[in-house]
Amino acid sequence: MEQRKPRLHNEVYPFIYPSKFKGSLKGEVAVVTGSTGTIGRAVAECFSTAGASLVLTYNRTPPSEAFRQTCLQLGAGAVTFIQCNVSNLESCRNLIEQTEQQFEKVDILINNAGVEGVGPSAASTVLAILGIDQPLAGLEESHRTILNREGSATRPHLASKAV
């Protein structure tokens, strides 16, 4: 595998460089929300290197076919794009349903989608300021569905804005 110029903090520390985990997630299914953004795209590339099959979500603009090919070349088992508005419970249920129809399971759910609201911070709740009150509602319910079916799953929450 050719070495890429580091773009994420984890790529400058040799002991957590993505290539060290090459193939370690073969057979696992990872859902990455917000995959068209910078962080989501980089996370998808790291999971590709690890060999996971990917379900990459987008809200408005679908990822390009070139991005699918990049993920496959890096080692992803399969790459599927699904539209999902993470603030909408029905959309999240549809995401999990489609994923389970295609892959029969969800092993990893990366909650990377969601935006901070606009307005005075004094009028916002802490969760709204952090941008996680609405986006997590649908995914939280979906995660419970996954846990009930699978028994366990990994679910990190990512945030790209500091308060």
N, C-alpha and C positions, 0 to 999 in steps of 0.2 A: 504494500500500500504506500502510495507516495505521501510524503510529509507535507502538510499544509501549513501556511503561516498562521500562528496562533491568533484567535479572535476572541476567545473567552478566557477568563481567569484560570479555569481548570487546565487549559492547554499550555500554560507556562510552568506548571508544576509537574515534573516528570512522573511522579508516582500516581497522579490521577489523569494522565493524558488518555484521551479516549481510545487510542490504539492498544493500550494495555488491556482493555476489556473486550478486544475483538472476539466475536463469536460467543461471548458469555451469556447472551440472552436469546440464543437460538431456541425457537419453539415458544417464546413468550410473546404476548400481544400487548403493545403499548399504545394507549390513546393519548395524543398530545393536543390539547385545545390551544387555539391561537397560533397555529403553526405557520401562518403567513408573516408573523412579526419576526423581528431579529432574534429574540430569545427563543421563541418556539421553533424557528428554523434550525438554530444551532442545537437545540435539544434533540430535534428529530435526527440531525446528522450524527450526534453522539449515539443515540439508540440504534441508528442504522449500522454504525461501526460495530456495535455490540451484537448485531444479528437479529434484533427483534423484528417482528412484523409490526407495521405501523398503521394506525388509523389517525390521520391528520385532519383536524377540523379547521374550518374557516367560517367567518360570518358573512362577509360580503364578496370578497375577491378570492376565487379558488386559486390554490397554488398551481404553478405551471407544470407542464409535462416534463420540462427540463429538471425541475426539482425532484419529481418522482424518480427520474433516471439517476440523478445524483445519489439519492438515498439507496437505490438498488445497487449502484456501483460501489457504494461504501459498505454494502453487506446486508441491507434490510432483507428480511425474508419475503415480504410483500408490502406494498404501499397502497393505501386506499384513502381517498379524500371524501369527507362527509361535511356537508354544511350543517352548522350548529350555532344557534344563538344561546350561549350559556346562561343568559338571564331568563330563558323561557323553559319551563319544566317539560313541556311536551317535546320541544326540540331536543332536550337532553335525553329524554326517554327514547326518542327516535334514534339518536346516536348510539346508545347502548344496544338497542334492538338490532340495528343494522350491523353493528360490530359483532354481536353474538351470532347473527345469521351467517356472517361470512367466516368468522374465526372460532365460534362456539365458546369463547371466553374472553375475559379482559383481565390481564395480570397487573398492568400498571396504568394508572390514570394520572397524567400530568396536567394539573389545573393551571394553565398559563394565560387564559383569556380573561378579558375584563378591562375596563377603563375607569379612570377616576372621573367623578362627576365635576361639573362646572358650577361655580358659585362660591359664596363666602364660606370659609371653613368653619366659622363659628356657628353656622346654621346646620352643619352636618354632624352626623353621628361619627364615632371613631371608625366604625366599619365602612361607612360611606366614604370617609376621607381616604381610607386605605384602598378603596375601590373593590371591596370584597363582599358587600352586603347583597347585591343583586346577583352577580355572577355565580356565587357559590350556592345560591338557593337551588337551582336546577341540578348542578353537579353533585351537591350533597345528597339529594334524593337518589340520583343515579348511582352514587357510590354505595348507598345502602342496598340498592337492588343487586349490585355486583357482589357485595359481601354476602348477601343472603344466598346467592347462587354458588359462589366460588368458595366461601369460607374464609378467604383472605385475599388481600390485594394491597398494592403499594400506591399511595396517593399523595405526592408532594404538592404543595401550593407554592407558586412562584409569584413574586411581585417585582415590578421593575421601577416603582416610584417610592421614594422615601418620604416620610412625613417629618 
